[in-house]
Amino acid sequence: MQFIIEGMSCEACVRHLTGAWSEVPGVTEVRVDLAAASGHVTGAVEPGTLIAIAADEGYVARLA
């Protein structure tokens, strides 16, 4: 799944969101790109779950 992510301002944000998404059961790979304001998640997980986690962490994510 490819996401557009708003609200990231630094590499710490990237690490923070990558870590949060990586802990979700069913997620097998997470790549977050600050410059592209995007994220890619592989695994058996609902997009809404990842969007909600991003919101809890202070970011706005939506499917690309």
CHARMM-style PDB file with segment names, atoms N, HN, CA, C and O in Angstrom:
ATOM      1  N   MET     1       0.838  -1.176   0.000  1.00  0.00      PROA
ATOM      2  CA  MET     1       0.000   0.000   0.000  1.00  0.00      PROA
ATOM      3  C   MET     1       0.883   1.238   0.000  1.00  0.00      PROA
ATOM      4  O   MET     1       1.880   1.305   0.719  1.00  0.00      PROA
ATOM      5  N   GLN     2       0.514   2.189  -0.792  1.00  0.00      PROA
ATOM      6  HN  GLN     2      -0.296   2.135  -1.376  1.00  0.00      PROA
ATOM      7  CA  GLN     2       1.262   3.445  -0.879  1.00  0.00      PROA
ATOM      8  C   GLN     2       0.439   4.545  -0.209  1.00  0.00      PROA
ATOM      9  O   GLN     2      -0.761   4.669  -0.454  1.00  0.00      PROA
ATOM     10  N   PHE     3       1.089   5.339   0.635  1.00  0.00      PROA
ATOM     11  HN  PHE     3       2.064   5.238   0.834  1.00  0.00      PROA
ATOM     12  CA  PHE     3       0.422   6.416   1.357  1.00  0.00      PROA
ATOM     13  C   PHE     3       1.096   7.751   1.078  1.00  0.00      PROA
ATOM     14  O   PHE     3       2.303   7.815   0.841  1.00  0.00      PROA
ATOM     15  N   ILE     4       0.310   8.802   1.109  1.00  0.00      PROA
ATOM     16  HN  ILE     4      -0.670   8.750   1.302  1.00  0.00      PROA
ATOM     17  CA  ILE     4       0.805  10.171   1.138  1.00  0.00      PROA
ATOM     18  C   ILE     4       0.738  10.580   2.610  1.00  0.00      PROA
ATOM     19  O   ILE     4      -0.279  10.371   3.271  1.00  0.00      PROA
ATOM     20  N   ILE     5       1.821  11.160   3.119  1.00  0.00      PROA
ATOM     21  HN  ILE     5       2.648  11.329   2.583  1.00  0.00      PROA
ATOM     22  CA  ILE     5       1.896  11.491   4.538  1.00  0.00      PROA
ATOM     23  C   ILE     5       2.179  12.973   4.703  1.00  0.00      PROA
ATOM     24  O   ILE     5       3.120  13.507   4.115  1.00  0.00      PROA
ATOM     25  N   GLU     6       1.361  13.628   5.503  1.00  0.00      PROA
ATOM     26  HN  GLU     6       0.597  13.194   5.980  1.00  0.00      PROA
ATOM     27  CA  GLU     6       1.545  15.048   5.797  1.00  0.00      PROA
ATOM     28  C   GLU     6       1.952  15.198   7.257  1.00  0.00      PROA
ATOM     29  O   GLU     6       1.512  14.435   8.117  1.00  0.00      PROA
ATOM     30  N   GLY     7       2.792  16.185   7.526  1.00  0.00      PROA
ATOM     31  HN  GLY     7       3.150  16.805   6.827  1.00  0.00      PROA
ATOM     32  CA  GLY     7       3.143  16.516   8.894  1.00  0.00      PROA
ATOM     33  C   GLY     7       4.532  16.070   9.323  1.00  0.00      PROA
ATOM     34  O   GLY     7       4.948  16.360  10.445  1.00  0.00      PROA
ATOM     35  N   MET     8       5.256  15.375   8.459  1.00  0.00      PROA
ATOM     36  HN  MET     8       4.918  15.139   7.548  1.00  0.00      PROA
ATOM     37  CA  MET     8       6.625  14.987   8.800  1.00  0.00      PROA
ATOM     38  C   MET     8       7.566  16.141   8.490  1.00  0.00      PROA
ATOM     39  O   MET     8       7.458  16.773   7.439  1.00  0.00      PROA
ATOM     40  N   SER     9       8.494  16.414   9.413  1.00  0.00      PROA
ATOM     41  HN  SER     9       8.582  15.901  10.267  1.00  0.00      PROA
ATOM     42  CA  SER     9       9.409  17.534   9.194  1.00  0.00      PROA
ATOM     43  C   SER     9      10.884  17.151   9.298  1.00  0.00      PROA
ATOM     44  O   SER     9      11.752  17.970   8.998  1.00  0.00      PROA
ATOM     45  N   CYS    10      11.181  15.920   9.720  1.00  0.00      PROA
ATOM     46  HN  CYS    10      10.476  15.254   9.964  1.00  0.00      PROA
ATOM     47  CA  CYS    10      12.575  15.533   9.908  1.00  0.00      PROA
ATOM     48  C   CYS    10      12.724  14.008   9.887  1.00  0.00      PROA
ATOM     49  O   CYS    10      11.739  13.271   9.840  1.00  0.00      PROA
ATOM     50  N   GLU    11      13.976  13.561   9.923  1.00  0.00      PROA
ATOM     51  HN  GLU    11      14.775  14.160   9.962  1.00  0.00      PROA
ATOM     52  CA  GLU    11      14.231  12.121   9.907  1.00  0.00      PROA
ATOM     53  C   GLU    11      13.722  11.440  11.176  1.00  0.00      PROA
ATOM     54  O   GLU    11      13.413  10.249  11.152  1.00  0.00      PROA
ATOM     55  N   ALA    12      13.632  12.170  12.269  1.00  0.00      PROA
ATOM     56  HN  ALA    12      13.883  13.138  12.289  1.00  0.00      PROA
ATOM     57  CA  ALA    12      13.069  11.589  13.487  1.00  0.00      PROA
ATOM     58  C   ALA    12      11.596  11.231  13.271  1.00  0.00      PROA
ATOM     59  O   ALA    12      11.115  10.224  13.790  1.00  0.00      PROA
ATOM     60  N   CYS    13      10.894  12.049  12.514  1.00  0.00      PROA
ATOM     61  HN  CYS    13      11.285  12.868  12.092  1.00  0.00      PROA
ATOM     62  CA  CYS    13       9.496  11.746  12.168  1.00  0.00      PROA
ATOM     63  C   CYS    13       9.420  10.450  11.372  1.00  0.00      PROA
ATOM     64  O   CYS    13       8.544   9.616  11.604  1.00  0.00      PROA
ATOM     65  N   VAL    14      10.340  10.293  10.439  1.00  0.00      PROA
ATOM     66  HN  VAL    14      11.051  10.970  10.251  1.00  0.00      PROA
ATOM     67  CA  VAL    14      10.385   9.084   9.614  1.00  0.00      PROA
ATOM     68  C   VAL    14      10.588   7.861  10.504  1.00  0.00      PROA
ATOM     69  O   VAL    14       9.876   6.866  10.371  1.00  0.00      PROA
ATOM     70  N   ARG    15      11.558   7.938  11.409  1.00  0.00      PROA
ATOM     71  HN  ARG    15      12.136   8.747  11.517  1.00  0.00      PROA
ATOM     72  CA  ARG    15      11.830   6.813  12.316  1.00  0.00      PROA
ATOM     73  C   ARG    15      10.634   6.524  13.214  1.00  0.00      PROA
ATOM     74  O   ARG    15      10.301   5.368  13.473  1.00  0.00      PROA
ATOM     75  N   HSD    16       9.999   7.585  13.683  1.00  0.00      PROA
ATOM     76  HN  HSD    16      10.270   8.525  13.473  1.00  0.00      PROA
ATOM     77  CA  HSD    16       8.855   7.454  14.587  1.00  0.00      PROA
ATOM     78  C   HSD    16       7.704   6.721  13.896  1.00  0.00      PROA
ATOM     79  O   HSD    16       7.165   5.759  14.443  1.00  0.00      PROA
ATOM     80  N   LEU    17       7.331   7.168  12.707  1.00  0.00      PROA
ATOM     81  HN  LEU    17       7.770   7.949  12.263  1.00  0.00      PROA
ATOM     82  CA  LEU    17       6.216   6.544  11.996  1.00  0.00      PROA
ATOM     83  C   LEU    17       6.586   5.142  11.516  1.00  0.00      PROA
ATOM     84  O   LEU    17       5.760   4.231  11.563  1.00  0.00      PROA
ATOM     85  N   THR    18       7.813   4.969  11.058  1.00  0.00      PROA
ATOM     86  HN  THR    18       8.484   5.709  11.019  1.00  0.00      PROA
ATOM     87  CA  THR    18       8.260   3.638  10.629  1.00  0.00      PROA
ATOM     88  C   THR    18       8.146   2.654  11.784  1.00  0.00      PROA
ATOM     89  O   THR    18       7.670   1.533  11.606  1.00  0.00      PROA
ATOM     90  N   GLY    19       8.578   3.069  12.952  1.00  0.00      PROA
ATOM     91  HN  GLY    19       8.965   3.979  13.097  1.00  0.00      PROA
ATOM     92  CA  GLY    19       8.498   2.205  14.125  1.00  0.00      PROA
ATOM     93  C   GLY    19       7.073   1.874  14.514  1.00  0.00      PROA
ATOM     94  O   GLY    19       6.761   0.729  14.842  1.00  0.00      PROA
ATOM     95  N   ALA    20       6.206   2.875  14.478  1.00  0.00      PROA
ATOM     96  HN  ALA    20       6.459   3.805  14.211  1.00  0.00      PROA
ATOM     97  CA  ALA    20       4.805   2.655  14.847  1.00  0.00      PROA
ATOM     98  C   ALA    20       4.133   1.688  13.881  1.00  0.00      PROA
ATOM     99  O   ALA    20       3.425   0.775  14.307  1.00  0.00      PROA
ATOM    100  N   TRP    21       4.347   1.883  12.589  1.00  0.00      PROA
ATOM    101  HN  TRP    21       4.922   2.624  12.242  1.00  0.00      PROA
ATOM    102  CA  TRP    21       3.730   0.994  11.606  1.00  0.00      PROA
ATOM    103  C   TRP    21       4.340  -0.399  11.647  1.00  0.00      PROA
ATOM    104  O   TRP    21       3.638  -1.385  11.422  1.00  0.00      PROA
ATOM    105  N   SER    22       5.622  -0.494  11.928  1.00  0.00      PROA
ATOM    106  HN  SER    22       6.192   0.307  12.111  1.00  0.00      PROA
ATOM    107  CA  SER    22       6.296  -1.790  11.949  1.00  0.00      PROA
ATOM    108  C   SER    22       5.770  -2.700  13.058  1.00  0.00      PROA
ATOM    109  O   SER    22       5.856  -3.923  12.949  1.00  0.00      PROA
ATOM    110  N   GLU    23       5.229  -2.113  14.119  1.00  0.00      PROA
ATOM    111  HN  GLU    23       5.158  -1.119  14.207  1.00  0.00      PROA
ATOM    112  CA  GLU    23       4.719  -2.894  15.240  1.00  0.00      PROA
ATOM    113  C   GLU    23       3.330  -3.481  14.996  1.00  0.00      PROA
ATOM    114  O   GLU    23       2.855  -4.288  15.794  1.00  0.00      PROA
ATOM    115  N   VAL    24       2.680  -3.089  13.911  1.00  0.00      PROA
ATOM    116  HN  VAL    24       3.066  -2.433  13.262  1.00  0.00      PROA
ATOM    117  CA  VAL    24       1.324  -3.568  13.633  1.00  0.00      PROA
ATOM    118  C   VAL    24       1.376  -5.028  13.188  1.00  0.00      PROA
ATOM    119  O   VAL    24       2.122  -5.363  12.267  1.00  0.00      PROA
ATOM    120  N   PRO    25       0.596  -5.899  13.826  1.00  0.00      PROA
ATOM    121  CA  PRO    25       0.562  -7.299  13.404  1.00  0.00      PROA
ATOM    122  C   PRO    25       0.174  -7.412  11.926  1.00  0.00      PROA
ATOM    123  O   PRO    25      -0.778  -6.775  11.475  1.00  0.00      PROA
ATOM    124  N   GLY    26       0.911  -8.216  11.195  1.00  0.00      PROA
ATOM    125  HN  GLY    26       1.684  -8.733  11.562  1.00  0.00      PROA
ATOM    126  CA  GLY    26       0.642  -8.416   9.773  1.00  0.00      PROA
ATOM    127  C   GLY    26       1.525  -7.592   8.853  1.00  0.00      PROA
ATOM    128  O   GLY    26       1.636  -7.899   7.666  1.00  0.00      PROA
ATOM    129  N   VAL    27       2.154  -6.552   9.382  1.00  0.00      PROA
ATOM    130  HN  VAL    27       2.064  -6.302  10.346  1.00  0.00      PROA
ATOM    131  CA  VAL    27       3.040  -5.715   8.571  1.00  0.00      PROA
ATOM    132  C   VAL    27       4.373  -6.435   8.407  1.00  0.00      PROA
ATOM    133  O   VAL    27       4.972  -6.882   9.385  1.00  0.00      PROA
ATOM    134  N   THR    28       4.832  -6.542   7.160  1.00  0.00      PROA
ATOM    135  HN  THR    28       4.346  -6.179   6.365  1.00  0.00      PROA
ATOM    136  CA  THR    28       6.100  -7.220   6.898  1.00  0.00      PROA
ATOM    137  C   THR    28       7.210  -6.265   6.459  1.00  0.00      PROA
ATOM    138  O   THR    28       8.390  -6.587   6.597  1.00  0.00      PROA
ATOM    139  N   GLU    29       6.846  -5.098   5.933  1.00  0.00      PROA
ATOM    140  HN  GLU    29       5.887  -4.837   5.821  1.00  0.00      PROA
ATOM    141  CA  GLU    29       7.856  -4.130   5.499  1.00  0.00      PROA
ATOM    142  C   GLU    29       7.262  -2.728   5.533  1.00  0.00      PROA
ATOM    143  O   GLU    29       6.103  -2.523   5.173  1.00  0.00      PROA
ATOM    144  N   VAL    30       8.076  -1.762   5.973  1.00  0.00      PROA
ATOM    145  HN  VAL    30       9.018  -1.929   6.265  1.00  0.00      PROA
ATOM    146  CA  VAL    30       7.667  -0.354   5.999  1.00  0.00      PROA
ATOM    147  C   VAL    30       8.807   0.480   5.438  1.00  0.00      PROA
ATOM    148  O   VAL    30       9.960   0.326   5.842  1.00  0.00      PROA
ATOM    149  N   ARG    31       8.476   1.364   4.505  1.00  0.00      PROA
ATOM    150  HN  ARG    31       7.539   1.489   4.177  1.00  0.00      PROA
ATOM    151  CA  ARG    31       9.427   2.350   3.985  1.00  0.00      PROA
ATOM    152  C   ARG    31       8.737   3.714   4.026  1.00  0.00      PROA
ATOM    153  O   ARG    31       7.671   3.896   3.437  1.00  0.00      PROA
ATOM    154  N   VAL    32       9.341   4.654   4.713  1.00  0.00      PROA
ATOM    155  HN  VAL    32      10.206   4.507   5.192  1.00  0.00      PROA
ATOM    156  CA  VAL    32       8.808   6.014   4.799  1.00  0.00      PROA
ATOM    157  C   VAL    32       9.862   6.957   4.229  1.00  0.00      PROA
ATOM    158  O   VAL    32      11.040   6.871   4.577  1.00  0.00      PROA
ATOM    159  N   ASP    33       9.424   7.861   3.346  1.00  0.00      PROA
ATOM    160  HN  ASP    33       8.467   7.931   3.064  1.00  0.00      PROA
ATOM    161  CA  ASP    33      10.339   8.773   2.643  1.00  0.00      PROA
ATOM    162  C   ASP    33       9.947  10.214   2.951  1.00  0.00      PROA
ATOM    163  O   ASP    33       8.887  10.683   2.537  1.00  0.00      PROA
ATOM    164  N   LEU    34      10.811  10.907   3.680  1.00  0.00      PROA
ATOM    165  HN  LEU    34      11.672  10.526   4.017  1.00  0.00      PROA
ATOM    166  CA  LEU    34      10.546  12.296   4.061  1.00  0.00      PROA
ATOM    167  C   LEU    34      10.448  13.206   2.843  1.00  0.00      PROA
ATOM    168  O   LEU    34       9.503  13.987   2.732  1.00  0.00      PROA
ATOM    169  N   ALA    35      11.408  13.116   1.929  1.00  0.00      PROA
ATOM    170  HN  ALA    35      12.176  12.482   2.019  1.00  0.00      PROA
ATOM    171  CA  ALA    35      11.445  14.006   0.768  1.00  0.00      PROA
ATOM    172  C   ALA    35      10.217  13.847  -0.117  1.00  0.00      PROA
ATOM    173  O   ALA    35       9.714  14.828  -0.666  1.00  0.00      PROA
ATOM    174  N   ALA    36       9.734  12.625  -0.257  1.00  0.00      PROA
ATOM    175  HN  ALA    36      10.142  11.829   0.189  1.00  0.00      PROA
ATOM    176  CA  ALA    36       8.558  12.361  -1.096  1.00  0.00      PROA
ATOM    177  C   ALA    36       7.257  12.455  -0.310  1.00  0.00      PROA
ATOM    178  O   ALA    36       6.175  12.347  -0.888  1.00  0.00      PROA
ATOM    179  N   ALA    37       7.349  12.655   0.997  1.00  0.00      PROA
ATOM    180  HN  ALA    37       8.228  12.744   1.466  1.00  0.00      PROA
ATOM    181  CA  ALA    37       6.173  12.690   1.871  1.00  0.00      PROA
ATOM    182  C   ALA    37       5.276  11.484   1.612  1.00  0.00      PROA
ATOM    183  O   ALA    37       4.070  11.606   1.399  1.00  0.00      PROA
ATOM    184  N   SER    38       5.914  10.313   1.640  1.00  0.00      PROA
ATOM    185  HN  SER    38       6.894  10.213   1.813  1.00  0.00      PROA
ATOM    186  CA  SER    38       5.171   9.104   1.314  1.00  0.00      PROA
ATOM    187  C   SER    38       5.622   7.938   2.180  1.00  0.00      PROA
ATOM    188  O   SER    38       6.662   7.980   2.838  1.00  0.00      PROA
ATOM    189  N   GLY    39       4.811   6.912   2.153  1.00  0.00      PROA
ATOM    190  HN  GLY    39       3.966   6.877   1.619  1.00  0.00      PROA
ATOM    191  CA  GLY    39       5.144   5.682   2.853  1.00  0.00      PROA
ATOM    192  C   GLY    39       4.610   4.498   2.080  1.00  0.00      PROA
ATOM    193  O   GLY    39       3.593   4.589   1.393  1.00  0.00      PROA
ATOM    194  N   HSD    40       5.310   3.386   2.202  1.00  0.00      PROA
ATOM    195  HN  HSD    40       6.136   3.312   2.761  1.00  0.00      PROA
ATOM    196  CA  HSD    40       4.891   2.145   1.554  1.00  0.00      PROA
ATOM    197  C   HSD    40       4.894   1.053   2.614  1.00  0.00      PROA
ATOM    198  O   HSD    40       5.878   0.866   3.331  1.00  0.00      PROA
ATOM    199  N   VAL    41       3.773   0.332   2.703  1.00  0.00      PROA
ATOM    200  HN  VAL    41       2.974   0.484   2.120  1.00  0.00      PROA
ATOM    201  CA  VAL    41       3.649  -0.744   3.681  1.00  0.00      PROA
ATOM    202  C   VAL    41       3.259  -2.016   2.948  1.00  0.00      PROA
ATOM    203  O   VAL    41       2.351  -2.022   2.116  1.00  0.00      PROA
ATOM    204  N   THR    42       3.964  -3.094   3.274  1.00  0.00      PROA
ATOM    205  HN  THR    42       4.702  -3.089   3.949  1.00  0.00      PROA
ATOM    206  CA  THR    42       3.651  -4.406   2.734  1.00  0.00      PROA
ATOM    207  C   THR    42       3.160  -5.279   3.878  1.00  0.00      PROA
ATOM    208  O   THR    42       3.708  -5.242   4.980  1.00  0.00      PROA
ATOM    209  N   GLY    43       2.128  -6.061   3.609  1.00  0.00      PROA
ATOM    210  HN  GLY    43       1.682  -6.091   2.714  1.00  0.00      PROA
ATOM    211  CA  GLY    43       1.629  -6.991   4.615  1.00  0.00      PROA
ATOM    212  C   GLY    43       0.117  -7.071   4.599  1.00  0.00      PROA
ATOM    213  O   GLY    43      -0.562  -6.396   3.826  1.00  0.00      PROA
ATOM    214  N   ALA    44      -0.381  -7.915   5.471  1.00  0.00      PROA
ATOM    215  HN  ALA    44       0.171  -8.463   6.099  1.00  0.00      PROA
ATOM    216  CA  ALA    44      -1.821  -8.149   5.581  1.00  0.00      PROA
ATOM    217  C   ALA    44      -2.383  -7.284   6.696  1.00  0.00      PROA
ATOM    218  O   ALA    44      -2.520  -7.727   7.836  1.00  0.00      PROA
ATOM    219  N   VAL    45      -2.703  -6.056   6.355  1.00  0.00      PROA
ATOM    220  HN  VAL    45      -2.591  -5.696   5.429  1.00  0.00      PROA
ATOM    221  CA  VAL    45      -3.244  -5.102   7.318  1.00  0.00      PROA
ATOM    222  C   VAL    45      -4.180  -4.152   6.574  1.00  0.00      PROA
ATOM    223  O   VAL    45      -3.958  -3.835   5.405  1.00  0.00      PROA
ATOM    224  N   GLU    46      -5.219  -3.705   7.257  1.00  0.00      PROA
ATOM    225  HN  GLU    46      -5.399  -3.963   8.207  1.00  0.00      PROA
ATOM    226  CA  GLU    46      -6.174  -2.778   6.651  1.00  0.00      PROA
ATOM    227  C   GLU    46      -5.565  -1.378   6.581  1.00  0.00      PROA
ATOM    228  O   GLU    46      -4.928  -0.933   7.537  1.00  0.00      PROA
ATOM    229  N   PRO    47      -5.752  -0.681   5.464  1.00  0.00      PROA
ATOM    230  CA  PRO    47      -5.220   0.680   5.345  1.00  0.00      PROA
ATOM    231  C   PRO    47      -5.721   1.602   6.454  1.00  0.00      PROA
ATOM    232  O   PRO    47      -4.974   2.448   6.947  1.00  0.00      PROA
ATOM    233  N   GLY    48      -6.973   1.440   6.843  1.00  0.00      PROA
ATOM    234  HN  GLY    48      -7.580   0.753   6.443  1.00  0.00      PROA
ATOM    235  CA  GLY    48      -7.540   2.288   7.891  1.00  0.00      PROA
ATOM    236  C   GLY    48      -6.803   2.176   9.211  1.00  0.00      PROA
ATOM    237  O   GLY    48      -6.711   3.146   9.963  1.00  0.00      PROA
ATOM    238  N   THR    49      -6.281   0.997   9.491  1.00  0.00      PROA
ATOM    239  HN  THR    49      -6.356   0.209   8.879  1.00  0.00      PROA
ATOM    240  CA  THR    49      -5.503   0.795  10.714  1.00  0.00      PROA
ATOM    241  C   THR    49      -4.247   1.650  10.678  1.00  0.00      PROA
ATOM    242  O   THR    49      -3.914   2.310  11.662  1.00  0.00      PROA
ATOM    243  N   LEU    50      -3.553   1.641   9.555  1.00  0.00      PROA
ATOM    244  HN  LEU    50      -3.824   1.105   8.755  1.00  0.00      PROA
ATOM    245  CA  LEU    50      -2.325   2.423   9.422  1.00  0.00      PROA
ATOM    246  C   LEU    50      -2.608   3.918   9.420  1.00  0.00      PROA
ATOM    247  O   LEU    50      -1.836   4.698   9.978  1.00  0.00      PROA
ATOM    248  N   ILE    51      -3.699   4.317   8.805  1.00  0.00      PROA
ATOM    249  HN  ILE    51      -4.326   3.684   8.352  1.00  0.00      PROA
ATOM    250  CA  ILE    51      -4.094   5.733   8.790  1.00  0.00      PROA
ATOM    251  C   ILE    51      -4.392   6.209  10.207  1.00  0.00      PROA
ATOM    252  O   ILE    51      -4.001   7.311  10.592  1.00  0.00      PROA
ATOM    253  N   ALA    52      -5.085   5.375  10.982  1.00  0.00      PROA
ATOM    254  HN  ALA    52      -5.402   4.479  10.669  1.00  0.00      PROA
ATOM    255  CA  ALA    52      -5.416   5.730  12.366  1.00  0.00      PROA
ATOM    256  C   ALA    52      -4.157   5.822  13.225  1.00  0.00      PROA
ATOM    257  O   ALA    52      -4.040   6.723  14.055  1.00  0.00      PROA
ATOM    258  N   ILE    53      -3.223   4.907  13.034  1.00  0.00      PROA
ATOM    259  HN  ILE    53      -3.318   4.175  12.359  1.00  0.00      PROA
ATOM    260  CA  ILE    53      -1.978   4.947  13.795  1.00  0.00      PROA
ATOM    261  C   ILE    53      -1.191   6.211  13.448  1.00  0.00      PROA
ATOM    262  O   ILE    53      -0.646   6.868  14.334  1.00  0.00      PROA
ATOM    263  N   ALA    54      -1.132   6.547  12.165  1.00  0.00      PROA
ATOM    264  HN  ALA    54      -1.574   6.012  11.445  1.00  0.00      PROA
ATOM    265  CA  ALA    54      -0.445   7.775  11.762  1.00  0.00      PROA
ATOM    266  C   ALA    54      -1.080   8.984  12.451  1.00  0.00      PROA
ATOM    267  O   ALA    54      -0.370   9.864  12.939  1.00  0.00      PROA
ATOM    268  N   ALA    55      -2.403   9.029  12.491  1.00  0.00      PROA
ATOM    269  HN  ALA    55      -2.980   8.315  12.095  1.00  0.00      PROA
ATOM    270  CA  ALA    55      -3.095  10.138  13.142  1.00  0.00      PROA
ATOM    271  C   ALA    55      -2.770  10.183  14.639  1.00  0.00      PROA
ATOM    272  O   ALA    55      -2.555  11.259  15.197  1.00  0.00      PROA
ATOM    273  N   ASP    56      -2.735   9.020  15.280  1.00  0.00      PROA
ATOM    274  HN  ASP    56      -2.910   8.146  14.827  1.00  0.00      PROA
ATOM    275  CA  ASP    56      -2.377   8.974  16.704  1.00  0.00      PROA
ATOM    276  C   ASP    56      -0.970   9.509  16.945  1.00  0.00      PROA
ATOM    277  O   ASP    56      -0.687  10.065  18.006  1.00  0.00      PROA
ATOM    278  N   GLU    57      -0.092   9.340  15.962  1.00  0.00      PROA
ATOM    279  HN  GLU    57      -0.322   8.888  15.100  1.00  0.00      PROA
ATOM    280  CA  GLU    57       1.297   9.785  16.073  1.00  0.00      PROA
ATOM    281  C   GLU    57       1.476  11.246  15.639  1.00  0.00      PROA
ATOM    282  O   GLU    57       2.569  11.799  15.759  1.00  0.00      PROA
ATOM    283  N   GLY    58       0.401  11.870  15.135  1.00  0.00      PROA
ATOM    284  HN  GLY    58      -0.487  11.421  15.037  1.00  0.00      PROA
ATOM    285  CA  GLY    58       0.455  13.289  14.766  1.00  0.00      PROA
ATOM    286  C   GLY    58       0.627  13.573  13.282  1.00  0.00      PROA
ATOM    287  O   GLY    58       0.939  14.701  12.899  1.00  0.00      PROA
ATOM    288  N   TYR    59       0.427  12.558  12.439  1.00  0.00      PROA
ATOM    289  HN  TYR    59       0.174  11.642  12.750  1.00  0.00      PROA
ATOM    290  CA  TYR    59       0.580  12.730  10.998  1.00  0.00      PROA
ATOM    291  C   TYR    59      -0.735  12.441  10.288  1.00  0.00      PROA
ATOM    292  O   TYR    59      -1.592  11.733  10.817  1.00  0.00      PROA
ATOM    293  N   VAL    60      -0.888  12.981   9.111  1.00  0.00      PROA
ATOM    294  HN  VAL    60      -0.192  13.556   8.681  1.00  0.00      PROA
ATOM    295  CA  VAL    60      -2.060  12.711   8.281  1.00  0.00      PROA
ATOM    296  C   VAL    60      -1.599  11.804   7.137  1.00  0.00      PROA
ATOM    297  O   VAL    60      -0.738  12.183   6.342  1.00  0.00      PROA
ATOM    298  N   ALA    61      -2.173  10.619   7.065  1.00  0.00      PROA
ATOM    299  HN  ALA    61      -2.872  10.311   7.711  1.00  0.00      PROA
ATOM    300  CA  ALA    61      -1.832   9.680   5.994  1.00  0.00      PROA
ATOM    301  C   ALA    61      -3.095   9.336   5.229  1.00  0.00      PROA
ATOM    302  O   ALA    61      -4.176   9.200   5.801  1.00  0.00      PROA
ATOM    303  N   ARG    62      -2.932   9.198   3.921  1.00  0.00      PROA
ATOM    304  HN  ARG    62      -2.053   9.308   3.456  1.00  0.00      PROA
ATOM    305  CA  ARG    62      -4.054   8.759   3.072  1.00  0.00      PROA
ATOM    306  C   ARG    62      -3.489   7.901   1.952  1.00  0.00      PROA
ATOM    307  O   ARG    62      -2.329   8.044   1.564  1.00  0.00      PROA
ATOM    308  N   LEU    63      -4.313   7.022   1.447  1.00  0.00      PROA
ATOM    309  HN  LEU    63      -5.255   6.906   1.762  1.00  0.00      PROA
ATOM    310  CA  LEU    63      -3.868   6.175   0.346  1.00  0.00      PROA
ATOM    311  C   LEU    63      -3.510   7.024  -0.860  1.00  0.00      PROA
ATOM    312  O   LEU    63      -4.220   7.973  -1.192  1.00  0.00      PROA
ATOM    313  N   ALA    64      -2.430   6.689  -1.501  1.00  0.00      PROA
ATOM    314  HN  ALA    64      -1.853   5.919  -1.230  1.00  0.00      PROA
ATOM    315  CA  ALA    64      -1.984   7.429  -2.686  1.00  0.00      PROA
ATOM    316  C   ALA    64      -2.786   6.997  -3.895  1.00  0.00      PROA
ATOM    317  OT1 ALA    64      -2.565   7.502  -4.995  1.00  0.00      PROA
TER     318      ALA     64
END
